[in-house]
Amino acid sequence: MESTNQPYLFPELERAQRDERYALERSEELAPSRIFLHIVLLFFTIITTMITGAAMVVSIDEQTDSIIRALFAPVTAVIHATQAGNYEPLISGLVFTFTLLTILGAHELGHYFACRYYGIRATLPFFLPAPPVITLFGTFGAVIKIKEPIRTRRALFDIGIAGPLAGFAFALPASFIGLFFAKAATPIGSGGMQFHDPVLFILINKIFGLPEWIHWNPVYWATWGALLVTALNLFPVGQLDGGHVLYAVFGRRIHKWVSTGVVLAVATLAVLSYALYQSPIWFLWTFVLLFLLKVGHPPLAVEEPLGRGRKILAAIALIVFFLCFMPFPITFT
């Protein structure tokens, strides 16, 4: 008996069947049930981020006798403020949600549309809600799932770089808005938890003579978080966005050596951050990078040249990384 896995005698018939299969698989990703799941997750993420942003400007009763009440404390505080006729928290929450989810959504849609351009199956963005008490932003972020191998060098580069650049394109004007409309604040003491600005914020403040200390505002805080996420994704390690770009530009060997060096540098930064500021944040990211380093990066089937334009984009992505990077984002003193 002849194997049914033999190639077609006529290549056009094989291509037709492959295209038909891909069309069916893509239609499954856009099925009503799947779209409904994306909408539900987005809805709950809007709720959790809105409550998080609103809770920043209300007084929350921290004297709770149970974990359940502690989780719902921000919700009840926002509801009570709204019932009393104070709509400032609700407006702040909506502005915070719009800013944050727009930047995160642009990042993931950048990856998604790049996948669609190259005919690679990928899901729409999954927005991940989180209880306001557990995270600083009311969300664990957003992700897409790429369901096929990326086979060519150019596709890997374009898919990897599209997300960070798309997100940064929205974060850049949001940075100006958040800083220009911020109200100056009196410097606080050195005790407690402090948040430090990325390089982009510092440059904007220096160039335009803006106050170093400002009152909290939702656009600033949402952009601060989005820039931190952008920087983390651009780390040139494993299958992070920066790892994809590094692999596409320099190949497997350089990717392996640079990834290892970056993990060691972050581990050193984690020790330094904890020793100076009692901040354990980089230890968590070190463990994530170690896992990505162990997993590695899948090989490519086609190693075509990238061209000058993509190399320029790679340099731009490196600049974006440094603009978003924060050596010590949160410190405790």
C-alpha positions as CSV (number, residue, x, y, z in Angstrom):
1,M,0.0,0.0,0.0
2,E,1.2,3.5,-0.8
3,S,1.5,6.0,2.1
4,T,-1.0,8.7,2.2
5,N,1.7,11.1,3.4
6,Q,3.4,11.1,0.0
7,P,3.7,14.6,-1.6
8,Y,1.3,15.5,-4.3
9,L,2.2,15.0,-7.9
10,F,1.0,18.5,-8.6
11,P,2.3,21.1,-6.2
12,E,-0.6,23.5,-6.8
13,L,-2.9,20.9,-5.3
14,E,-0.8,20.6,-2.1
15,R,-0.7,24.4,-1.8
16,A,-4.5,24.6,-2.2
17,Q,-5.0,22.0,0.6
18,R,-2.6,23.8,2.9
19,D,-4.2,27.2,2.3
20,E,-7.6,25.6,3.0
21,R,-6.4,24.1,6.2
22,Y,-4.8,27.4,7.4
23,A,-8.1,29.2,6.5
24,L,-10.0,26.8,8.6
25,E,-7.6,27.0,11.6
26,R,-7.7,30.8,11.5
27,S,-11.5,30.8,11.4
28,E,-11.4,28.7,14.6
29,E,-9.4,31.5,16.3
30,L,-12.1,34.0,15.3
31,A,-15.1,31.7,16.2
32,P,-17.9,33.4,18.2
33,S,-17.1,31.4,21.3
34,R,-13.4,32.4,21.2
35,I,-14.2,36.0,20.6
36,F,-16.6,35.9,23.5
37,L,-13.8,34.7,25.8
38,H,-11.5,37.6,24.7
39,I,-14.4,40.0,25.4
40,V,-15.1,38.6,28.8
41,L,-11.4,38.8,29.9
42,L,-11.2,42.3,28.5
43,F,-14.3,43.3,30.5
44,F,-13.0,42.0,33.8
45,T,-9.6,43.6,33.2
46,I,-11.3,46.9,32.6
47,I,-13.2,46.5,35.9
48,T,-10.0,45.5,37.9
49,T,-7.8,48.2,36.4
50,M,-10.5,50.9,36.8
51,I,-10.9,50.0,40.5
52,T,-7.1,50.1,40.9
53,G,-6.9,53.5,39.3
54,A,-9.9,54.8,41.3
55,A,-8.5,53.4,44.6
56,M,-5.4,55.6,44.3
57,V,-7.5,58.7,45.1
58,V,-9.8,57.4,47.8
59,S,-9.3,56.6,51.4
60,I,-9.3,52.8,52.0
61,D,-9.9,51.3,55.4
62,E,-7.0,49.1,56.0
63,Q,-8.3,47.9,59.4
64,T,-9.9,44.6,58.1
65,D,-10.3,41.4,60.0
66,S,-10.3,39.0,57.0
67,I,-8.6,38.5,53.7
68,I,-11.9,38.7,51.8
69,R,-12.7,42.2,53.2
70,A,-9.1,43.3,52.4
71,L,-9.6,42.2,48.8
72,F,-12.9,44.1,48.5
73,A,-11.7,47.2,50.4
74,P,-10.8,49.1,47.2
75,V,-14.2,48.2,45.6
76,T,-16.2,49.4,48.6
77,A,-14.2,52.6,49.0
78,V,-14.8,53.5,45.3
79,I,-18.5,52.7,45.6
80,H,-18.9,54.8,48.7
81,A,-17.1,57.8,47.2
82,T,-19.3,57.6,44.1
83,Q,-22.5,57.3,46.1
84,A,-21.4,60.4,48.1
85,G,-21.2,62.4,44.8
86,N,-17.4,62.3,44.5
87,Y,-16.8,61.2,40.9
88,E,-13.1,62.0,40.8
89,P,-12.0,58.5,41.7
90,L,-14.3,57.0,39.0
91,I,-12.9,59.4,36.4
92,S,-9.3,58.7,37.4
93,G,-10.0,55.0,37.2
94,L,-11.4,55.3,33.7
95,V,-8.5,57.4,32.5
96,F,-6.0,55.0,34.1
97,T,-7.7,52.0,32.4
98,F,-7.9,53.6,29.0
99,T,-4.2,54.6,29.1
100,L,-2.9,51.3,30.4
101,L,-5.0,49.0,28.2
102,T,-4.4,51.1,25.1
103,I,-0.6,50.8,25.4
104,L,-0.7,47.1,26.4
105,G,-3.3,46.3,23.7
106,A,-1.2,48.1,21.0
107,H,1.8,46.0,22.1
108,E,0.0,42.7,21.7
109,L,-1.8,43.8,18.5
110,G,1.6,44.7,17.0
111,H,2.6,41.0,17.4
112,Y,-0.8,39.8,16.2
113,F,-0.9,41.8,13.0
114,A,2.8,40.9,12.2
115,C,1.8,37.2,12.6
116,R,-1.2,37.7,10.3
117,Y,1.1,39.4,7.7
118,Y,3.3,36.3,7.6
119,G,0.4,33.9,7.7
120,I,1.3,32.5,11.1
121,R,-1.6,31.4,13.3
122,A,-2.0,33.5,16.5
123,T,-4.7,34.3,18.9
124,L,-6.2,37.8,19.6
125,P,-4.8,39.4,22.8
126,F,-5.8,37.8,26.1
127,F,-6.1,40.5,28.8
128,L,-5.5,39.1,32.2
129,P,-7.4,40.7,35.2
130,A,-6.0,40.7,38.7
131,P,-7.3,41.7,42.0
132,P,-6.4,45.4,42.8
133,V,-4.8,44.4,46.1
134,I,-2.5,41.8,44.6
135,T,-1.0,43.9,41.8
136,L,-0.1,47.6,41.4
137,F,-2.1,47.9,38.2
138,G,-5.1,45.6,38.5
139,T,-3.9,43.3,35.7
140,F,-1.2,40.7,34.9
141,G,-0.9,42.2,31.5
142,A,-1.9,40.9,28.1
143,V,-0.6,38.1,25.9
144,I,-1.1,36.4,22.6
145,K,-0.4,32.8,21.8
146,I,1.5,32.1,18.6
147,K,0.4,28.6,17.4
148,E,2.9,27.9,14.6
149,P,6.7,28.0,14.4
150,I,8.3,31.1,13.1
151,R,10.4,29.8,10.2
152,T,12.1,32.8,8.6
153,R,14.5,35.3,10.0
154,R,12.6,38.3,8.8
155,A,9.3,37.0,10.2
156,L,11.0,36.4,13.6
157,F,12.4,39.9,13.6
158,D,9.2,41.7,12.5
159,I,7.0,39.8,15.0
160,G,9.4,40.3,17.8
161,I,9.9,44.0,17.3
162,A,6.4,45.0,16.3
163,G,5.0,44.7,19.8
164,P,7.4,46.9,21.7
165,L,7.5,49.6,19.0
166,A,3.7,49.7,18.7
167,G,3.3,50.0,22.5
168,F,6.0,52.6,22.8
169,A,4.3,54.7,20.0
170,F,1.3,55.1,22.3
171,A,3.4,55.3,25.5
172,L,5.5,58.3,24.2
173,P,2.6,60.8,23.9
174,A,1.1,59.4,27.1
175,S,4.4,60.2,28.9
176,F,4.2,63.8,27.8
177,I,0.6,64.1,28.9
178,G,1.2,62.5,32.3
179,L,4.1,64.7,33.1
180,F,3.0,68.0,31.6
181,F,-0.4,68.0,33.3
182,A,1.0,66.7,36.7
183,K,0.8,69.0,39.7
184,A,4.0,69.7,41.6
185,A,4.3,68.1,45.0
186,T,6.4,68.7,48.1
187,P,9.3,66.3,48.4
188,I,8.6,63.5,50.9
189,G,10.9,62.0,53.4
190,S,13.3,59.2,52.7
191,G,11.3,56.5,54.5
192,G,8.9,54.0,53.0
193,M,8.4,52.7,49.5
194,Q,9.4,55.0,46.6
195,F,8.9,54.6,42.8
196,H,11.6,55.8,40.5
197,D,11.2,57.1,36.9
198,P,12.4,55.6,33.7
199,V,15.0,57.4,31.6
200,L,12.3,58.8,29.3
201,F,10.5,60.6,32.2
202,I,13.8,61.9,33.5
203,L,14.7,63.4,30.1
204,I,11.3,65.0,29.6
205,N,11.6,66.6,33.0
206,K,15.1,67.9,32.4
207,I,14.4,69.2,28.8
208,F,11.2,71.0,29.7
209,G,12.0,72.0,33.3
210,L,9.2,70.1,34.8
211,P,9.0,69.4,38.6
212,E,10.8,66.4,39.9
213,W,8.2,65.7,42.5
214,I,4.6,65.4,41.3
215,H,1.2,64.3,42.7
216,W,-0.2,61.0,41.5
217,N,-2.2,61.1,38.3
218,P,-3.6,58.2,36.3
219,V,-1.9,58.8,33.0
220,Y,1.5,59.0,34.6
221,W,1.0,55.8,36.6
222,A,-0.4,53.8,33.7
223,T,2.5,54.9,31.4
224,W,5.0,54.2,34.2
225,G,3.7,50.6,34.4
226,A,3.6,50.2,30.6
227,L,7.1,51.4,30.1
228,L,8.3,48.9,32.8
229,V,6.6,46.1,30.9
230,T,8.1,47.3,27.6
231,A,11.6,47.2,29.2
232,L,11.1,43.8,30.6
233,N,10.0,42.4,27.2
234,L,13.0,44.0,25.4
235,F,15.5,42.1,27.6
236,P,17.6,40.2,25.0
237,V,17.0,36.8,26.6
238,G,15.3,33.6,25.4
239,Q,12.0,34.1,23.6
240,L,11.3,37.5,25.0
241,D,10.7,40.2,22.3
242,G,14.3,41.4,22.7
243,G,15.5,37.8,22.5
244,H,13.7,37.4,19.2
245,V,15.3,40.5,17.8
246,L,18.7,39.5,19.0
247,Y,18.4,36.0,17.5
248,A,17.2,37.4,14.1
249,V,20.1,39.9,14.0
250,F,23.0,37.9,15.3
251,G,22.0,34.3,15.2
252,R,22.0,31.4,17.7
253,R,25.6,31.6,19.0
254,I,25.5,35.3,19.9
255,H,22.0,35.0,21.2
256,K,23.1,32.3,23.7
257,W,26.2,34.3,24.9
258,V,24.3,37.6,25.3
259,S,21.4,35.9,27.0
260,T,23.7,34.3,29.5
261,G,25.5,37.6,30.1
262,V,22.2,39.5,30.6
263,V,20.9,37.0,33.1
264,L,24.2,37.3,35.1
265,A,23.9,41.1,35.0
266,V,20.3,41.0,36.2
267,A,21.3,38.7,39.0
268,T,24.0,41.1,40.1
269,L,21.5,44.0,39.9
270,A,19.1,41.9,42.1
271,V,21.8,41.5,44.8
272,L,22.7,45.2,44.6
273,S,19.1,46.3,44.7
274,Y,18.4,44.3,47.8
275,A,21.6,45.3,49.5
276,L,21.0,49.0,48.9
277,Y,17.3,49.4,49.0
278,Q,15.8,46.1,50.4
279,S,14.0,45.6,47.1
280,P,13.5,42.0,46.0
281,I,11.9,42.8,42.6
282,W,14.9,41.8,40.4
283,F,15.2,38.4,42.1
284,L,11.8,37.5,40.7
285,W,12.8,38.6,37.2
286,T,16.1,36.7,37.5
287,F,14.2,33.5,38.1
288,V,12.1,34.2,35.0
289,L,15.1,34.9,32.9
290,L,16.8,31.7,34.1
291,F,13.8,29.7,33.0
292,L,13.8,31.4,29.6
293,L,17.6,30.7,29.3
294,K,17.0,27.0,30.0
295,V,14.2,26.8,27.4
296,G,16.4,28.5,24.8
297,H,15.2,29.7,21.4
298,P,13.9,27.5,18.5
299,P,16.0,27.4,15.3
300,L,15.0,29.0,12.0
301,A,14.4,27.2,8.7
302,V,15.2,30.2,6.5
303,E,18.2,32.4,7.2
304,E,17.7,35.2,4.7
305,P,19.4,38.6,5.2
306,L,17.5,41.2,7.2
307,G,18.5,44.3,5.2
308,R,19.6,47.8,6.4
309,G,16.1,48.9,7.3
310,R,15.5,46.2,9.9
311,K,19.0,46.7,11.4
312,I,18.1,50.4,11.9
313,L,14.9,49.3,13.6
314,A,16.9,47.0,15.9
315,A,19.0,50.0,16.9
316,I,15.8,52.0,17.6
317,A,14.5,49.1,19.7
318,L,17.7,49.3,21.8
319,I,17.2,53.0,22.3
320,V,13.6,52.3,23.4
321,F,14.9,49.7,25.9
322,F,17.2,52.3,27.5
323,L,14.5,54.9,27.6
324,C,12.1,52.5,29.4
325,F,14.6,50.9,31.7
326,M,14.7,51.6,35.5
327,P,17.6,50.2,37.4
328,F,15.7,50.5,40.7
329,P,12.0,50.9,39.9
330,I,10.8,50.4,43.5
331,T,12.9,50.9,46.6
332,F,12.3,50.6,50.3
333,T,14.2,52.8,52.7
